[in-house]
Amino acid sequence: MTTKKLPLHLKNTSFSLYGNLGERIAAGFLDGVFLTPVTLGSLYFNSLHLYHYYYTFAITQLVIMAYGIYLPVRYGATPGKRVMGLTILQLDGSAISYRESFLKHLPMLIISLLAFVVQGWAISLADEAAFDRLNWVEQSNYLQSFYPFPMWMQMAVIYGYYFATLLLVLMNPRHRSVSDYLAGTVVVYSRCLEKIKGELEITS
């Protein structure tokens, strides 16, 4: 990883270089909206049979990884960030590679895998015929009854990650999140890309 860093402010500009907390939250919300068909589709197929979860998890993760890893490398950001005028760069201002994109997505992948382990444990203990007779709300409650720990503990881990990310974005001058620190990335305004390119050419 390079030791060079983009400056906190570009010369001769009157606006911020790094995306702020509100815009990043909005970008995440938009990404969630864009992925809603995938989420709803997986919930529907999961409700049809107890063991569908294994298939929908694999397919859903492939789609989400393509969305969260391939698209940022190909277009510089996820669709949500693109709509909000944000671009992901390496800390030195260069474009990200699959390495940085994967590392930035890694925390969410880990959270998903942990949820899969818990859900898989519950499915292995559940009765197939009993599950298939229930509606989707009852199915969720039924599976949760087999969880090795209360649902609130799982949610506490997820919300804890998001809370740590919010604090980091607020507290550091480049508004870097947990995943940014892990991947060595920053999220900048797309309108600054030409000036960043010029800055890199001057310092190279």
C-alpha positions as a Markdown table, in Angstrom:
| # | Residue | x | y | z |
|---|---|---|---|---|
| 1 | Met | 0.0 | 0.0 | 0.0 |
| 2 | Thr | 1.3 | 3.4 | -0.9 |
| 3 | Thr | 2.4 | 5.9 | 1.8 |
| 4 | Lys | 1.3 | 8.9 | -0.2 |
| 5 | Lys | -2.1 | 10.5 | 0.7 |
| 6 | Leu | -4.4 | 12.9 | -1.0 |
| 7 | Pro | -4.3 | 16.3 | 0.7 |
| 8 | Leu | -7.1 | 17.3 | 3.0 |
| 9 | His | -8.0 | 20.1 | 0.6 |
| 10 | Leu | -7.1 | 20.7 | -3.0 |
| 11 | Lys | -5.5 | 24.0 | -4.1 |
| 12 | Asn | -7.8 | 26.7 | -5.4 |
| 13 | Thr | -11.0 | 25.0 | -4.4 |
| 14 | Ser | -13.8 | 26.3 | -2.2 |
| 15 | Phe | -15.5 | 22.9 | -1.5 |
| 16 | Ser | -14.7 | 19.8 | 0.4 |
| 17 | Leu | -12.8 | 16.9 | -1.3 |
| 18 | Tyr | -14.3 | 14.0 | 0.7 |
| 19 | Gly | -17.9 | 12.8 | 0.8 |
| 20 | Asn | -19.6 | 13.7 | 4.1 |
| 21 | Leu | -21.6 | 11.5 | 6.4 |
| 22 | Gly | -25.1 | 12.5 | 5.2 |
| 23 | Glu | -24.2 | 11.8 | 1.5 |
| 24 | Arg | -22.6 | 8.5 | 2.3 |
| 25 | Ile | -25.7 | 7.4 | 4.3 |
| 26 | Ala | -27.9 | 8.4 | 1.4 |
| 27 | Ala | -25.7 | 6.5 | -1.0 |
| 28 | Gly | -26.0 | 3.4 | 1.2 |
| 29 | Phe | -29.7 | 3.8 | 1.4 |
| 30 | Leu | -29.9 | 4.0 | -2.4 |
| 31 | Asp | -27.8 | 0.9 | -2.8 |
| 32 | Gly | -30.2 | -0.9 | -0.5 |
| 33 | Val | -33.2 | 0.3 | -2.6 |
| 34 | Phe | -31.4 | -0.8 | -5.8 |
| 35 | Leu | -30.9 | -4.3 | -4.3 |
| 36 | Thr | -34.5 | -4.6 | -3.0 |
| 37 | Pro | -35.6 | -6.9 | -5.8 |
| 38 | Val | -32.8 | -9.3 | -4.9 |
| 39 | Thr | -33.8 | -9.2 | -1.2 |
| 40 | Leu | -37.5 | -9.6 | -1.9 |
| 41 | Gly | -36.9 | -12.4 | -4.3 |
| 42 | Ser | -34.7 | -14.3 | -1.8 |
| 43 | Leu | -37.3 | -13.9 | 0.9 |
| 44 | Tyr | -40.0 | -15.2 | -1.3 |
| 45 | Phe | -38.1 | -18.3 | -2.4 |
| 46 | Asn | -37.0 | -18.9 | 1.1 |
| 47 | Ser | -40.6 | -19.1 | 2.2 |
| 48 | Leu | -41.4 | -21.8 | -0.3 |
| 49 | His | -39.3 | -24.5 | 1.3 |
| 50 | Leu | -37.0 | -24.8 | 4.3 |
| 51 | Tyr | -33.8 | -25.7 | 2.4 |
| 52 | His | -34.2 | -23.0 | -0.3 |
| 53 | Tyr | -32.1 | -20.7 | 1.9 |
| 54 | Tyr | -28.9 | -22.4 | 1.0 |
| 55 | Tyr | -29.5 | -21.7 | -2.7 |
| 56 | Thr | -30.8 | -18.2 | -2.3 |
| 57 | Phe | -27.9 | -17.3 | 0.0 |
| 58 | Ala | -25.3 | -18.4 | -2.6 |
| 59 | Ile | -27.1 | -16.5 | -5.5 |
| 60 | Thr | -27.7 | -13.4 | -3.4 |
| 61 | Gln | -24.1 | -13.2 | -2.3 |
| 62 | Leu | -22.9 | -13.5 | -5.9 |
| 63 | Val | -25.2 | -10.7 | -7.0 |
| 64 | Ile | -24.2 | -8.5 | -4.0 |
| 65 | Met | -20.5 | -9.2 | -4.5 |
| 66 | Ala | -20.8 | -8.3 | -8.2 |
| 67 | Tyr | -22.6 | -5.1 | -7.1 |
| 68 | Gly | -20.2 | -4.2 | -4.3 |
| 69 | Ile | -16.9 | -5.4 | -5.8 |
| 70 | Tyr | -17.1 | -5.4 | -9.6 |
| 71 | Leu | -19.1 | -2.2 | -10.1 |
| 72 | Pro | -16.8 | 0.0 | -8.0 |
| 73 | Val | -13.8 | -1.2 | -10.0 |
| 74 | Arg | -15.6 | -0.8 | -13.3 |
| 75 | Tyr | -17.3 | 2.5 | -12.6 |
| 76 | Gly | -15.5 | 3.9 | -9.6 |
| 77 | Ala | -18.4 | 3.4 | -7.1 |
| 78 | Thr | -21.6 | 1.6 | -6.4 |
| 79 | Pro | -24.7 | 2.9 | -8.2 |
| 80 | Gly | -25.8 | 4.6 | -4.9 |
| 81 | Lys | -22.5 | 6.5 | -4.6 |
| 82 | Arg | -22.6 | 7.4 | -8.3 |
| 83 | Val | -26.0 | 9.0 | -7.9 |
| 84 | Met | -24.7 | 11.0 | -4.9 |
| 85 | Gly | -21.7 | 12.1 | -6.9 |
| 86 | Leu | -19.1 | 10.1 | -5.0 |
| 87 | Thr | -16.2 | 8.0 | -6.2 |
| 88 | Ile | -14.0 | 5.5 | -4.4 |
| 89 | Leu | -10.2 | 6.0 | -4.8 |
| 90 | Gln | -7.1 | 4.6 | -3.2 |
| 91 | Leu | -5.6 | 6.8 | -0.4 |
| 92 | Asp | -3.1 | 8.2 | -2.9 |
| 93 | Gly | -5.8 | 9.2 | -5.4 |
| 94 | Ser | -5.4 | 6.4 | -7.9 |
| 95 | Ala | -8.2 | 4.2 | -9.0 |
| 96 | Ile | -9.1 | 1.2 | -6.9 |
| 97 | Ser | -8.3 | -2.4 | -8.0 |
| 98 | Tyr | -10.2 | -5.6 | -7.1 |
| 99 | Arg | -8.0 | -5.9 | -4.0 |
| 100 | Glu | -9.2 | -2.6 | -2.5 |
| 101 | Ser | -12.8 | -3.3 | -3.7 |
| 102 | Phe | -12.8 | -6.7 | -2.1 |
| 103 | Leu | -11.3 | -5.4 | 1.2 |
| 104 | Lys | -13.8 | -2.6 | 1.3 |
| 105 | His | -16.7 | -5.1 | 0.9 |
| 106 | Leu | -15.1 | -7.6 | 3.3 |
| 107 | Pro | -16.8 | -6.5 | 6.6 |
| 108 | Met | -20.3 | -6.9 | 5.0 |
| 109 | Leu | -19.3 | -10.3 | 3.6 |
| 110 | Ile | -18.1 | -11.4 | 7.1 |
| 111 | Ile | -21.4 | -10.2 | 8.6 |
| 112 | Ser | -23.3 | -12.1 | 5.9 |
| 113 | Leu | -21.3 | -15.3 | 6.5 |
| 114 | Leu | -21.9 | -15.1 | 10.2 |
| 115 | Ala | -25.6 | -14.7 | 9.6 |
| 116 | Phe | -25.5 | -17.7 | 7.2 |
| 117 | Val | -23.9 | -19.9 | 9.9 |
| 118 | Val | -26.5 | -19.0 | 12.5 |
| 119 | Gln | -29.4 | -19.5 | 10.0 |
| 120 | Gly | -27.9 | -22.7 | 8.8 |
| 121 | Trp | -27.7 | -24.0 | 12.4 |
| 122 | Ala | -31.3 | -23.2 | 12.9 |
| 123 | Ile | -32.3 | -24.8 | 9.6 |
| 124 | Ser | -30.5 | -28.0 | 10.5 |
| 125 | Leu | -32.6 | -28.3 | 13.7 |
| 126 | Ala | -35.9 | -27.3 | 12.2 |
| 127 | Asp | -38.6 | -29.7 | 11.0 |
| 128 | Glu | -39.1 | -29.4 | 7.2 |
| 129 | Ala | -42.8 | -30.3 | 7.2 |
| 130 | Ala | -43.6 | -27.9 | 10.1 |
| 131 | Phe | -41.7 | -25.0 | 8.4 |
| 132 | Asp | -43.5 | -25.5 | 5.1 |
| 133 | Arg | -46.9 | -25.2 | 6.8 |
| 134 | Leu | -46.2 | -21.8 | 8.2 |
| 135 | Asn | -46.6 | -18.3 | 6.7 |
| 136 | Trp | -43.4 | -16.3 | 6.2 |
| 137 | Val | -43.7 | -14.4 | 9.5 |
| 138 | Glu | -44.3 | -17.6 | 11.4 |
| 139 | Gln | -41.4 | -19.2 | 9.6 |
| 140 | Ser | -39.0 | -16.5 | 10.7 |
| 141 | Asn | -40.2 | -16.8 | 14.3 |
| 142 | Tyr | -39.9 | -20.6 | 14.1 |
| 143 | Leu | -36.3 | -20.5 | 12.9 |
| 144 | Gln | -35.3 | -17.9 | 15.5 |
| 145 | Ser | -36.5 | -20.3 | 18.2 |
| 146 | Phe | -33.5 | -22.6 | 17.2 |
| 147 | Tyr | -30.9 | -19.8 | 17.2 |
| 148 | Pro | -27.9 | -20.5 | 19.5 |
| 149 | Phe | -28.3 | -17.0 | 21.0 |
| 150 | Pro | -31.0 | -14.3 | 21.0 |
| 151 | Met | -31.7 | -12.4 | 17.8 |
| 152 | Trp | -30.8 | -9.1 | 19.5 |
| 153 | Met | -27.2 | -10.2 | 20.0 |
| 154 | Gln | -26.8 | -10.7 | 16.2 |
| 155 | Met | -28.4 | -7.4 | 15.6 |
| 156 | Ala | -26.1 | -5.8 | 18.2 |
| 157 | Val | -23.1 | -6.9 | 16.1 |
| 158 | Ile | -24.5 | -5.4 | 12.9 |
| 159 | Tyr | -25.5 | -2.1 | 14.5 |
| 160 | Gly | -22.2 | -2.0 | 16.4 |
| 161 | Tyr | -20.3 | -2.1 | 13.1 |
| 162 | Tyr | -22.5 | 0.7 | 11.6 |
| 163 | Phe | -22.1 | 2.8 | 14.8 |
| 164 | Ala | -18.3 | 2.4 | 14.6 |
| 165 | Thr | -18.4 | 3.4 | 11.0 |
| 166 | Leu | -20.5 | 6.5 | 11.7 |
| 167 | Leu | -18.1 | 7.6 | 14.5 |
| 168 | Leu | -15.0 | 7.1 | 12.3 |
| 169 | Val | -16.5 | 9.1 | 9.4 |
| 170 | Leu | -17.4 | 11.9 | 11.7 |
| 171 | Met | -14.1 | 11.9 | 13.6 |
| 172 | Asn | -11.4 | 11.8 | 10.9 |
| 173 | Pro | -10.7 | 14.7 | 8.4 |
| 174 | Arg | -11.0 | 12.4 | 5.3 |
| 175 | His | -14.3 | 10.9 | 6.5 |
| 176 | Arg | -13.0 | 7.4 | 6.2 |
| 177 | Ser | -15.1 | 4.5 | 7.4 |
| 178 | Val | -14.1 | 1.2 | 8.9 |
| 179 | Ser | -14.0 | -0.4 | 5.4 |
| 180 | Asp | -12.0 | 2.5 | 4.1 |
| 181 | Tyr | -9.3 | 2.0 | 6.7 |
| 182 | Leu | -9.3 | -1.8 | 5.9 |
| 183 | Ala | -9.0 | -1.2 | 2.1 |
| 184 | Gly | -6.8 | 1.9 | 2.1 |
| 185 | Thr | -9.5 | 3.9 | 0.3 |
| 186 | Val | -11.2 | 7.3 | 0.5 |
| 187 | Val | -14.6 | 8.4 | -0.9 |
| 188 | Val | -14.3 | 11.7 | -2.8 |
| 189 | Tyr | -16.6 | 13.9 | -4.8 |
| 190 | Ser | -16.7 | 13.0 | -8.4 |
| 191 | Arg | -16.5 | 16.7 | -9.3 |
| 192 | Cys | -13.0 | 16.7 | -7.9 |
| 193 | Leu | -11.6 | 14.0 | -10.0 |
| 194 | Glu | -10.0 | 16.2 | -12.7 |
| 195 | Lys | -8.4 | 18.4 | -10.0 |
| 196 | Ile | -7.1 | 15.2 | -8.2 |
| 197 | Lys | -5.7 | 14.0 | -11.5 |
| 198 | Gly | -3.9 | 17.3 | -12.0 |
| 199 | Glu | -2.6 | 17.2 | -8.5 |
| 200 | Leu | -1.2 | 13.7 | -9.0 |
| 201 | Glu | 0.5 | 14.8 | -12.3 |
| 202 | Ile | 2.2 | 17.7 | -10.5 |
| 203 | Thr | 3.5 | 15.6 | -7.6 |
| 204 | Ser | 4.6 | 12.6 | -9.8 |
